[in-house]
């Protein structure tokens, strides 16, 4: 086992260096099944240079040689609205990279890669890929691009015009690596790299991200950031536990009140049924009140129904 730094930390500190582009190119090439060459790293609003500013989320914008923009985002803590967070992210990038007077055909192609460390959605797989297609309501066919539109968009497939989404559920990966993509996911989960790996970029990752090969200043930064992350995680866990305990107590109190109300209703119904029987037998008001504990007005209302 090698002492390798976390990949999300490396995204912020090491992988922006052009000499290390091969690591990121390898990861993207294996995931996208394409030979990805990074043209440049783009600025992003949330690319803070201190890890504890954005402890639970790290992102990076990459422009490849096809001038497509790739968003790589790490999310470590649970977000119930993360799916719309993904939508917001791609939409904002499209707007941010539009120039005044720009033709719509020049809108940047966006690929959103989301590496999450919580159970997002409900599914059995650990890698999901989402695209946009248009299906006929009557003929059930897939809408395709015309010959002229293919020249405009430089692709024959409509799905390639719209943003694509990848979701990697790291914690759901519990298998032995069956392919090179799995090797990368295993690295994201364990920070371990097999000596005989053939996955693009992983050998360089093993060498470059070796903690012992960092400068003393980089090592101090790493330990400081990891301590801050652990403190944050501990605080989140503690708050969750306290909230869960409080929630249980509130739930128990609600159930107790609900039970009491149900019992009161049941007793009231029995009183009413008894009063109805007494009225049928012609018993006096005082006798019915004494027997059922209903008020005179309640008995009169029953008698008038």
Secondary structure, 3 states (H helix, E strand, C coil): CCCECCHHHHHHHCCCCHHHHHHHHHHHHHHHCCCCCEEEEECCCCCCCCHHHCCCEEEEEEEECCCCEEEEEEECCCCCCHHHHHHHHHHHHHHHCCCCCCCHHHCCCEEEEEEECCCCCCCCCCEEEECCCCECCCCCCECCCCHHHHHHHCCCCHHHCCCEEEEEEHHHCCCCCCCHHHHHHHHHHHCCCCCCCCCCCHHHHHHHCEHHHCCHHHHHHHHHHHHHHHHHHHHHHHHHHHHHHHHHHHHHHHHHHHHHHHHHHHHHHHHHHHHHHHHHCCCCHHHHHHHHCCCHHHHHHHHHC
